[in-house]
Amino acid sequence: MVNYHEYPTSYNGTNVSSVSDFFLGYPTYVSGGVMIKVLPVFIFIALFALAMPFGVGAATVSAGFITLILSIYLWWNGVLSFVYPMAFLFITGIAAILVATQKGQ
C-alpha cells in the first residue's frame, strides 16, 4: 500500500520528498526541463506588460529585478544554469543606469 505522501511515486527513481521537489523537480522531469527554462522569460514578459503604464524604463527595471530574484532561486535549487541570473542582472543594471541618467536630465 502506498502512503499519501509518496505521490507521485517513482519519478526519476525517487519519491517526492519536499514541496520544492514537487514544484521544481517533478515538472522538470516530466517536461524534460523545457518549461522551467522558459518560465523566467514568460514571467519577465508578463511583468513588463503589467508595468508598462509606468514607462518602459521603470517596467524593464522592475520586471528584470523580480525575474532576477526568481532566477537566483531557481539557480540555487539547481534547476537553471548560472546564465539566467547573469542575464537578468545585466538587463536590470543597464536599464537602471539608463533610467537614472534620463531622470537627471
N, CA, C and O atoms as a Tinker XYZ file with bonds, in Angstrom:
   420  protein
     1  N      0.833000   -1.178000    0.000000    73     2
     2  CA     0.000000    0.000000    0.000000    64     1     3
     3  C      0.885000    1.252000    0.000000    63     2     4     5
     4  O      1.886000    1.322000    0.714000    81     3
     5  N      0.498000    2.224000   -0.807000    73     3     6
     6  CA     1.277000    3.450000   -0.964000    64     5     7
     7  C      0.751000    4.499000    0.009000    63     6     8     9
     8  O     -0.455000    4.727000    0.097000    81     7
     9  N      1.654000    5.125000    0.728000    73     7    10
    10  CA     1.262000    6.201000    1.642000    64     9    11
    11  C      0.902000    7.456000    0.852000    63    10    12    13
    12  O      1.381000    7.650000   -0.266000    81    11
    13  N      0.064000    8.302000    1.430000    73    11    14
    14  CA    -0.392000    9.502000    0.748000    64    13    15
    15  C      0.747000   10.462000    0.416000    63    14    16    17
    16  O      0.651000   11.200000   -0.564000    81    15
    17  N      1.808000   10.473000    1.195000    73    15    18
    18  CA     2.893000   11.422000    0.971000    64    17    19
    19  C      3.886000   10.940000   -0.066000    63    18    20    21
    20  O      4.877000   11.627000   -0.315000    81    19
    21  N      3.666000    9.799000   -0.678000    73    19    22
    22  CA     4.582000    9.293000   -1.683000    64    21    23
    23  C      4.083000    9.529000   -3.111000    63    22    24    25
    24  O      4.686000    9.018000   -4.055000    81    23
    25  N      3.005000   10.283000   -3.292000    73    23    26
    26  CA     2.515000   10.587000   -4.631000    64    25    27
    27  C      3.212000   11.808000   -5.175000    63    26    28    29
    28  O      3.512000   12.692000   -4.372000    81    27
    29  N      3.497000   11.951000   -6.427000    73    27    30
    30  CA     3.597000   10.895000   -7.427000    64    29    31
    31  C      4.850000   10.078000   -7.166000    63    30    32    33
    32  O      5.886000   10.639000   -6.809000    81    31
    33  N      4.777000    8.821000   -7.329000    73    31    34
    34  CA     5.880000    7.944000   -6.969000    64    33    35
    35  C      6.767000    7.651000   -8.163000    63    34    36    37
    36  O      6.334000    7.705000   -9.314000    81    35
    37  N      7.973000    7.353000   -7.872000    73    35    38
    38  CA     8.950000    6.833000   -8.800000    64    37    39
    39  C      9.142000    7.692000  -10.050000    63    38    40    41
    40  O      9.233000    7.154000  -11.153000    81    39
    41  N      9.203000    8.990000   -9.899000    73    39    42
    42  CA     9.720000    9.790000  -11.000000    64    41    43
    43  C     11.201000    9.917000  -10.721000    63    42    44    45
    44  O     11.587000   10.301000   -9.616000    81    43
    45  N     12.001000    9.620000  -11.650000    73    43    46
    46  CA    13.453000    9.675000  -11.501000    64    45    47
    47  C     13.950000    8.697000  -10.432000    63    46    48    49
    48  O     15.035000    8.874000   -9.879000    81    47
    49  N     13.163000    7.685000  -10.150000    73    47    50
    50  CA    13.571000    6.658000   -9.203000    64    49    51
    51  C     13.407000    7.020000   -7.743000    63    50    52    53
    52  O     13.780000    6.225000   -6.880000    81    51
    53  N     12.869000    8.181000   -7.430000    73    51    54
    54  CA    12.700000    8.602000   -6.041000    64    53    55
    55  C     11.283000    9.102000   -5.822000    63    54    56    57
    56  O     10.545000    9.348000   -6.776000    81    55
    57  N     10.915000    9.247000   -4.580000    73    55    58
    58  CA     9.627000    9.830000   -4.228000    64    57    59
    59  C      9.781000   11.328000   -4.031000    63    58    60    61
    60  O     10.879000   11.828000   -3.785000    81    59
    61  N      8.669000   12.031000   -4.141000    73    59    62
    62  CA     8.682000   13.462000   -3.862000    64    61    63
    63  C      8.909000   13.633000   -2.373000    63    62    64    65
    64  O      8.132000   13.129000   -1.562000    81    63
    65  N      9.963000   14.335000   -2.011000    73    63    66
    66  CA    10.334000   14.431000   -0.603000    64    65    67
    67  C     10.079000   15.805000    0.003000    63    66    68    69
    68  O     10.152000   15.964000    1.221000    81    67
    69  N      9.778000   16.807000   -0.837000    73    67    70
    70  CA     9.556000   18.143000   -0.305000    64    69    71
    71  C      8.667000   18.932000   -1.263000    63    70    72    73
    72  O      8.401000   18.500000   -2.385000    81    71
    73  N      8.222000   20.072000   -0.810000    73    71    74
    74  CA     7.396000   20.933000   -1.645000    64    73    75
    75  C      8.209000   21.451000   -2.829000    63    74    76    77
    76  O      7.709000   21.511000   -3.953000    81    75
    77  N      9.456000   21.822000   -2.574000    73    75    78
    78  CA    10.318000   22.307000   -3.638000    64    77    79
    79  C     10.546000   21.234000   -4.691000    63    78    80    81
    80  O     10.570000   21.523000   -5.887000    81    79
    81  N     10.710000   20.016000   -4.251000    73    79    82
    82  CA    10.889000   18.913000   -5.183000    64    81    83
    83  C      9.631000   18.696000   -6.010000    63    82    84    85
    84  O      9.720000   18.373000   -7.195000    81    83
    85  N      8.464000   18.866000   -5.406000    73    83    86
    86  CA     7.216000   18.679000   -6.135000    64    85    87
    87  C      7.007000   19.765000   -7.184000    63    86    88    89
    88  O      6.582000   19.469000   -8.301000    81    87
    89  N      7.303000   21.032000   -6.837000    73    87    90
    90  CA     7.046000   22.125000   -7.762000    64    89    91
    91  C      8.199000   22.394000   -8.723000    63    90    92    93
    92  O      7.990000   23.032000   -9.754000    81    91
    93  N      9.400000   21.931000   -8.420000    73    91    94
    94  CA    10.535000   22.152000   -9.314000    64    93    95
    95  C     11.051000   20.869000   -9.954000    63    94    96    97
    96  O     11.273000   20.825000  -11.164000    81    95
    97  N     11.239000   19.840000   -9.164000    73    95    98
    98  CA    11.829000   18.614000   -9.676000    64    97    99
    99  C     10.914000   17.805000  -10.563000    63    98   100   101
   100  O     11.318000   17.365000  -11.639000    81    99
   101  N      9.694000   17.604000  -10.125000    73    99   102
   102  CA     8.762000   16.777000  -10.880000    64   101   103
   103  C      8.390000   17.391000  -12.230000    63   102   104   105
   104  O      8.454000   16.683000  -13.235000    81   103
   105  N      8.000000   18.682000  -12.311000    73   103   106
   106  CA     7.707000   19.255000  -13.638000    64   105   107
   107  C      8.920000   19.274000  -14.559000    63   106   108   109
   108  O      8.779000   19.106000  -15.770000    81   107
   109  N     10.098000   19.475000  -14.005000    73   107   110
   110  CA    11.302000   19.448000  -14.820000    64   109   111
   111  C     11.530000   18.059000  -15.392000    63   110   112   113
   112  O     11.939000   17.921000  -16.545000    81   111
   113  N     11.270000   17.030000  -14.595000    73   111   114
   114  CA    11.430000   15.663000  -15.061000    64   113   115
   115  C     10.396000   15.333000  -16.135000    63   114   116   117
   116  O     10.724000   14.697000  -17.137000    81   115
   117  N      9.152000   15.759000  -15.932000    73   115   118
   118  CA     8.082000   15.438000  -16.873000    64   117   119
   119  C      8.286000   16.143000  -18.211000    63   118   120   121
   120  O      8.119000   15.530000  -19.265000    81   119
   121  N      8.648000   17.431000  -18.176000    73   119   122
   122  CA     8.778000   18.199000  -19.417000    64   121   123
   123  C     10.180000   18.144000  -20.014000    63   122   124   125
   124  O     10.438000   18.776000  -21.038000    81   123
   125  N     11.057000   17.421000  -19.410000    73   123   126
   126  CA    12.421000   17.359000  -19.921000    64   125   127
   127  C     13.199000   18.638000  -19.680000    63   126   128   129
   128  O     14.221000   18.869000  -20.326000    81   127
   129  N     12.735000   19.469000  -18.766000    73   127   130
   130  CA    13.431000   20.701000  -18.427000    64   129   131
   131  C     13.116000   21.878000  -19.323000    63   130   132   133
   132  O     13.680000   22.957000  -19.142000    81   131
   133  N     12.222000   21.696000  -20.293000    73   131   134
   134  CA    11.933000   22.782000  -21.231000    64   133   135
   135  C     11.132000   23.895000  -20.566000    63   134   136   137
   136  O     11.468000   25.070000  -20.719000    81   135
   137  N     10.092000   23.549000  -19.839000    73   135   138
   138  CA     9.215000   24.569000  -19.268000    64   137   139
   139  C      9.931000   25.421000  -18.228000    63   138   140   141
   140  O      9.712000   26.632000  -18.172000    81   139
   141  N     10.769000   24.824000  -17.418000    73   139   142
   142  CA    11.442000   25.592000  -16.369000    64   141   143
   143  C     12.460000   26.562000  -16.967000    63   142   144   145
   144  O     12.807000   27.559000  -16.333000    81   143
   145  N     12.946000   26.279000  -18.188000    73   143   146
   146  CA    13.909000   27.175000  -18.808000    64   145   147
   147  C     13.254000   28.379000  -19.467000    63   146   148   149
   148  O     13.891000   29.423000  -19.608000    81   147
   149  N     11.994000   28.253000  -19.872000    73   147   150
   150  CA    11.303000   29.399000  -20.469000    64   149   151
   151  C     10.437000   30.136000  -19.457000    63   150   152   153
   152  O      9.920000   31.212000  -19.758000    81   151
   153  N     10.270000   29.578000  -18.273000    73   151   154
   154  CA     9.465000   30.211000  -17.233000    64   153   155
   155  C      9.967000   31.609000  -16.867000    63   154   156   157
   156  O      9.142000   32.519000  -16.780000    81   155
   157  N     11.255000   31.838000  -16.648000    73   155   158
   158  CA    11.706000   33.201000  -16.338000    64   157   159
   159  C     11.436000   34.196000  -17.466000    63   158   160   161
   160  O     11.155000   35.366000  -17.206000    81   159
   161  N     11.519000   33.748000  -18.691000    73   159   162
   162  CA    11.251000   34.640000  -19.825000    64   161   163
   163  C      9.778000   35.027000  -19.856000    63   162   164   165
   164  O      9.443000   36.193000  -20.063000    81   163
   165  N      8.900000   34.050000  -19.652000    73   163   166
   166  CA     7.465000   34.343000  -19.605000    64   165   167
   167  C      7.133000   35.299000  -18.457000    63   166   168   169
   168  O      6.326000   36.214000  -18.622000    81   167
   169  N      7.747000   35.090000  -17.311000    73   167   170
   170  CA     7.486000   35.959000  -16.163000    64   169   171
   171  C      8.007000   37.368000  -16.432000    63   170   172   173
   172  O      7.351000   38.346000  -16.072000    81   171
   173  N      9.166000   37.485000  -17.054000    73   171   174
   174  CA     9.688000   38.806000  -17.394000    64   173   175
   175  C      8.742000   39.530000  -18.345000    63   174   176   177
   176  O      8.458000   40.710000  -18.145000    81   175
   177  N      8.257000   38.854000  -19.362000    73   175   178
   178  CA     7.352000   39.478000  -20.328000    64   177   179
   179  C      6.040000   39.889000  -19.661000    63   178   180   181
   180  O      5.527000   40.976000  -19.924000    81   179
   181  N      5.494000   39.027000  -18.800000    73   179   182
   182  CA     4.234000   39.343000  -18.120000    64   181   183
   183  C      4.399000   40.533000  -17.183000    63   182   184   185
   184  O      3.555000   41.428000  -17.165000    81   183
   185  N      5.477000   40.550000  -16.404000    73   183   186
   186  CA     5.704000   41.679000  -15.500000    64   185   187
   187  C      5.994000   42.966000  -16.256000    63   186   188   189
   188  O      5.581000   44.047000  -15.837000    81   187
   189  N      6.699000   42.846000  -17.360000    73   187   190
   190  CA     6.979000   44.016000  -18.199000    64   189   191
   191  C      5.677000   44.601000  -18.741000    63   190   192   193
   192  O      5.490000   45.818000  -18.735000    81   191
   193  N      4.782000   43.741000  -19.207000    73   191   194
   194  CA     3.495000   44.207000  -19.735000    64   193   195
   195  C      2.642000   44.845000  -18.641000    63   194   196   197
   196  O      1.950000   45.832000  -18.891000    81   195
   197  N      2.688000   44.286000  -17.431000    73   195   198
   198  CA     1.913000   44.853000  -16.325000    64   197   199
   199  C      2.446000   46.213000  -15.881000    63   198   200   201
   200  O      1.677000   47.066000  -15.438000    81   199
   201  N      3.750000   46.416000  -15.996000    73   199   202
   202  CA     4.358000   47.662000  -15.523000    64   201   203
   203  C      4.485000   48.718000  -16.613000    63   202   204   205
   204  O      4.998000   49.804000  -16.343000    81   203
   205  N      4.041000   48.442000  -17.817000    73   203   206
   206  CA     4.174000   49.403000  -18.916000    64   205   207
   207  C      3.495000   50.752000  -18.662000    63   206   208   209
   208  O      3.991000   51.758000  -19.170000    81   207
   209  N      2.391000   50.838000  -17.908000    73   207   210
   210  CA     1.818000   52.175000  -17.655000    64   209   211
   211  C      2.768000   53.121000  -16.923000    63   210   212   213
   212  O      2.567000   54.335000  -16.963000    81   211
   213  N      3.788000   52.602000  -16.263000    73   211   214
   214  CA     4.741000   53.442000  -15.533000    64   213   215
   215  C      5.940000   53.836000  -16.378000    63   214   216   217
   216  O      6.835000   54.525000  -15.887000    81   215
   217  N      5.979000   53.422000  -17.622000    73   215   218
   218  CA     7.073000   53.750000  -18.522000    64   217   219
   219  C      7.927000   52.542000  -18.839000    63   218   220   221
   220  O      7.977000   51.575000  -18.079000    81   219
   221  N      8.599000   52.616000  -19.977000    73   219   222
   222  CA     9.407000   51.484000  -20.428000    64   221   223
   223  C     10.586000   51.238000  -19.496000    63   222   224   225
   224  O     10.897000   50.090000  -19.178000    81   223
   225  N     11.238000   52.296000  -19.059000    73   223   226
   226  CA    12.400000   52.132000  -18.188000    64   225   227
   227  C     12.044000   51.512000  -16.855000    63   226   228   229
   228  O     12.689000   50.562000  -16.409000    81   227
   229  N     11.020000   52.049000  -16.220000    73   227   230
   230  CA    10.594000   51.508000  -14.932000    64   229   231
   231  C     10.086000   50.075000  -15.080000    63   230   232   233
   232  O     10.311000   49.243000  -14.201000    81   231
   233  N      9.403000   49.783000  -16.184000    73   231   234
   234  CA     8.908000   48.424000  -16.419000    64   233   235
   235  C     10.059000   47.447000  -16.594000    63   234   236   237
   236  O     10.013000   46.324000  -16.092000    81   235
   237  N     11.094000   47.879000  -17.308000    73   235   238
   238  CA    12.241000   46.999000  -17.520000    64   237   239
   239  C     12.995000   46.750000  -16.222000    63   238   240   241
   240  O     13.390000   45.618000  -15.943000    81   239
   241  N     13.196000   47.789000  -15.432000    73   239   242
   242  CA    13.924000   47.622000  -14.169000    64   241   243
   243  C     13.152000   46.735000  -13.207000    63   242   244   245
   244  O     13.728000   45.827000  -12.608000    81   243
   245  N     11.864000   46.983000  -13.051000    73   243   246
   246  CA    11.094000   46.194000  -12.086000    64   245   247
   247  C     10.926000   44.756000  -12.544000    63   246   248   249
   248  O     11.083000   43.836000  -11.741000    81   247
   249  N     10.611000   44.540000  -13.817000    73   247   250
   250  CA    10.458000   43.172000  -14.318000    64   249   251
   251  C     11.791000   42.421000  -14.271000    63   250   252   253
   252  O     11.833000   41.239000  -13.931000    81   251
   253  N     12.868000   43.110000  -14.609000    73   251   254
   254  CA    14.183000   42.471000  -14.564000    64   253   255
   255  C     14.600000   42.104000  -13.151000    63   254   256   257
   256  O     15.168000   41.034000  -12.930000    81   255
   257  N     14.323000   42.984000  -12.188000    73   255   258
   258  CA    14.718000   42.711000  -10.810000    64   257   259
   259  C     13.925000   41.541000  -10.221000    63   258   260   261
   260  O     14.498000   40.660000   -9.580000    81   259
   261  N     12.615000   41.535000  -10.439000    73   259   262
   262  CA    11.797000   40.436000   -9.910000    64   261   263
   263  C     12.187000   39.117000  -10.561000    63   262   264   265
   264  O     12.261000   38.090000   -9.887000    81   263
   265  N     12.435000   39.136000  -11.854000    73   263   266
   266  CA    12.845000   37.914000  -12.542000    64   265   267
   267  C     14.247000   37.506000  -12.128000    63   266   268   269
   268  O     14.556000   36.314000  -12.110000    81   267
   269  N     15.101000   38.460000  -11.795000    73   267   270
   270  CA    16.430000   38.139000  -11.267000    64   269   271
   271  C     16.319000   37.364000   -9.959000    63   270   272   273
   272  O     17.016000   36.367000   -9.769000    81   271
   273  N     15.451000   37.812000   -9.060000    73   271   274
   274  CA    15.261000   37.108000   -7.788000    64   273   275
   275  C     14.763000   35.691000   -8.039000    63   274   276   277
   276  O     15.251000   34.745000   -7.422000    81   275
   277  N     13.791000   35.536000   -8.945000    73   275   278
   278  CA    13.268000   34.207000   -9.270000    64   277   279
   279  C     14.347000   33.324000   -9.882000    63   278   280   281
   280  O     14.466000   32.154000   -9.518000    81   279
   281  N     15.127000   33.864000  -10.799000    73   279   282
   282  CA    16.150000   33.046000  -11.445000    64   281   283
   283  C     17.273000   32.671000  -10.479000    63   282   284   285
   284  O     17.860000   31.597000  -10.609000    81   283
   285  N     17.580000   33.538000   -9.515000    73   283   286
   286  CA    18.563000   33.176000   -8.488000    64   285   287
   287  C     18.042000   32.014000   -7.648000    63   286   288   289
   288  O     18.782000   31.086000   -7.322000    81   287
   289  N     16.750000   32.079000   -7.302000    73   287   290
   290  CA    16.144000   30.973000   -6.536000    64   289   291
   291  C     16.193000   29.664000   -7.326000    63   290   292   293
   292  O     16.548000   28.617000   -6.784000    81   291
   293  N     15.838000   29.730000   -8.595000    73   291   294
   294  CA    15.847000   28.514000   -9.414000    64   293   295
   295  C     17.269000   28.010000   -9.662000    63   294   296   297
   296  O     17.496000   26.802000   -9.730000    81   295
   297  N     18.223000   28.928000   -9.796000    73   295   298
   298  CA    19.624000   28.509000   -9.941000    64   297   299
   299  C     20.124000   27.860000   -8.650000    63   298   300   301
   300  O     20.819000   26.844000   -8.688000    81   299
   301  N     19.769000   28.447000   -7.513000    73   299   302
   302  CA    20.197000   27.915000   -6.222000    64   301   303
   303  C     19.674000   26.497000   -5.999000    63   302   304   305
   304  O     20.349000   25.677000   -5.376000    81   303
   305  N     18.469000   26.206000   -6.507000    73   303   306
   306  CA    17.896000   24.868000   -6.393000    64   305   307
   307  C     18.392000   23.917000   -7.472000    63   306   308   309
   308  O     17.979000   22.758000   -7.510000    81   307
   309  N     19.263000   24.383000   -8.340000    73   307   310
   310  CA    19.862000   23.516000   -9.342000    64   309   311
   311  C     19.006000   23.268000  -10.560000    63   310   312   313
   312  O     19.222000   22.294000  -11.282000    81   311
   313  N     18.033000   24.136000  -10.802000    73   311   314
   314  CA    17.127000   23.937000  -11.931000    64   313   315
   315  C     17.618000   24.680000  -13.165000    63   314   316   317
   316  O     17.535000   24.152000  -14.274000    81   315
   317  N     18.124000   25.885000  -12.996000    73   315   318
   318  CA    18.606000   26.711000  -14.104000    64   317   319
   319  C     20.116000   26.828000  -14.064000    63   318   320   321
   320  O     20.750000   26.608000  -13.032000    81   319
   321  N     20.676000   27.178000  -15.210000    73   319   322
   322  CA    22.111000   27.440000  -15.241000    64   321   323
   323  C     22.368000   28.862000  -14.749000    63   322   324   325
   324  O     21.441000   29.657000  -14.600000    81   323
   325  N     23.622000   29.164000  -14.501000    73   323   326
   326  CA    24.017000   30.468000  -13.960000    64   325   327
   327  C     23.856000   31.586000  -14.987000    63   326   328   329
   328  O     23.918000   32.764000  -14.635000    81   327
   329  N     23.653000   31.229000  -16.239000    73   327   330
   330  CA    23.491000   32.231000  -17.298000    64   329   331
   331  C     22.229000   33.066000  -17.085000    63   330   332   333
   332  O     22.230000   34.261000  -17.377000    81   331
   333  N     21.154000   32.458000  -16.584000    73   331   334
   334  CA    19.898000   33.179000  -16.381000    64   333   335
   335  C     20.030000   34.309000  -15.359000    63   334   336   337
   336  O     19.653000   35.439000  -15.667000    81   335
   337  N     20.549000   34.052000  -14.161000    73   335   338
   338  CA    20.705000   35.189000  -13.232000    64   337   339
   339  C     21.633000   36.271000  -13.768000    63   338   340   341
   340  O     21.392000   37.457000  -13.544000    81   339
   341  N     22.685000   35.881000  -14.469000    73   339   342
   342  CA    23.608000   36.876000  -15.015000    64   341   343
   343  C     22.939000   37.712000  -16.098000    63   342   344   345
   344  O     23.163000   38.920000  -16.173000    81   343
   345  N     22.121000   37.082000  -16.937000    73   343   346
   346  CA    21.424000   37.825000  -17.994000    64   345   347
   347  C     20.432000   38.814000  -17.402000    63   346   348   349
   348  O     20.356000   39.959000  -17.848000    81   347
   349  N     19.674000   38.386000  -16.404000    73   347   350
   350  CA    18.701000   39.305000  -15.795000    64   349   351
   351  C     19.381000   40.373000  -14.950000    63   350   352   353
   352  O     18.857000   41.481000  -14.829000    81   351
   353  N     20.527000   40.072000  -14.365000    73   351   354
   354  CA    21.299000   41.094000  -13.666000    64   353   355
   355  C     21.799000   42.149000  -14.652000    63   354   356   357
   356  O     21.760000   43.346000  -14.365000    81   355
   357  N     22.259000   41.703000  -15.796000    73   355   358
   358  CA    22.725000   42.616000  -16.837000    64   357   359
   359  C     21.583000   43.504000  -17.335000    63   358   360   361
   360  O     21.750000   44.717000  -17.459000    81   359
   361  N     20.424000   42.904000  -17.620000    73   359   362
   362  CA    19.259000   43.670000  -18.086000    64   361   363
   363  C     18.849000   44.703000  -17.041000    63   362   364   365
   364  O     18.608000   45.865000  -17.369000    81   363
   365  N     18.772000   44.275000  -15.786000    73   363   366
   366  CA    18.364000   45.176000  -14.713000    64   365   367
   367  C     19.371000   46.307000  -14.522000    63   366   368   369
   368  O     18.982000   47.464000  -14.366000    81   367
   369  N     20.631000   45.987000  -14.533000    73   367   370
   370  CA    21.672000   47.002000  -14.346000    64   369   371
   371  C     21.696000   48.031000  -15.452000    63   370   372   373
   372  O     21.757000   49.231000  -15.183000    81   371
   373  N     21.648000   47.582000  -16.689000    73   371   374
   374  CA    21.661000   48.512000  -17.825000    64   373   375
   375  C     20.405000   49.390000  -17.812000    63   374   376   377
   376  O     20.481000   50.598000  -18.035000    81   375
   377  N     19.246000   48.768000  -17.547000    73   375   378
   378  CA    18.001000   49.549000  -17.505000    64   377   379
   379  C     18.014000   50.556000  -16.365000    63   378   380   381
   380  O     17.539000   51.679000  -16.532000    81   379
   381  N     18.547000   50.175000  -15.215000    73   379   382
   382  CA    18.608000   51.100000  -14.085000    64   381   383
   383  C     19.536000   52.269000  -14.372000    63   382   384   385
   384  O     19.238000   53.402000  -13.994000    81   383
   385  N     20.645000   52.014000  -15.028000    73   383   386
   386  CA    21.566000   53.096000  -15.403000    64   385   387
   387  C     20.907000   54.042000  -16.399000    63   386   388   389
   388  O     21.021000   55.261000  -16.272000    81   387
   389  N     20.217000   53.481000  -17.390000    73   387   390
   390  CA    19.543000   54.327000  -18.389000    64   389   391
   391  C     18.430000   55.161000  -17.768000    63   390   392   393
   392  O     18.267000   56.332000  -18.113000    81   391
   393  N     17.664000   54.570000  -16.856000    73   391   394
   394  CA    16.591000   55.315000  -16.207000    64   393   395
   395  C     17.180000   56.406000  -15.320000    63   394   396   397
   396  O     16.644000   57.513000  -15.274000    81   395
   397  N     18.260000   56.119000  -14.623000    73   395   398
   398  CA    18.870000   57.112000  -13.740000    64   397   399
   399  C     19.445000   58.287000  -14.532000    63   398   400   401
   400  O     19.365000   59.430000  -14.084000    81   399
   401  N     20.019000   58.018000  -15.695000    73   399   402
   402  CA    20.571000   59.119000  -16.491000    64   401   403
   403  C     19.467000   59.949000  -17.137000    63   402   404   405
   404  O     19.641000   61.150000  -17.341000    81   403
   405  N     18.334000   59.327000  -17.461000    73   403   406
   406  CA    17.213000   60.084000  -18.020000    64   405   407
   407  C     16.555000   60.965000  -16.984000    63   406   408   409
   408  O     16.102000   62.063000  -17.307000    81   407
   409  N     16.491000   60.508000  -15.744000    73   407   410
   410  CA    15.871000   61.298000  -14.673000    64   409   411
   411  C     16.718000   62.525000  -14.326000    63   410   412   413
   412  O     16.182000   63.543000  -13.888000    81   411
   413  N     18.028000   62.432000  -14.518000    73   411   414
   414  CA    18.914000   63.527000  -14.158000    64   413   415
   415  C     18.928000   64.661000  -15.181000    63   414   416   417
   416  O     19.420000   65.748000  -14.880000    81   415
   417  N     18.407000   64.435000  -16.361000    73   415   418
   418  CA    18.440000   65.461000  -17.408000    64   417   419
   419  C     17.363000   66.490000  -17.247000    63   418   420
   420  O     17.268000   67.415000  -18.054000    81   419
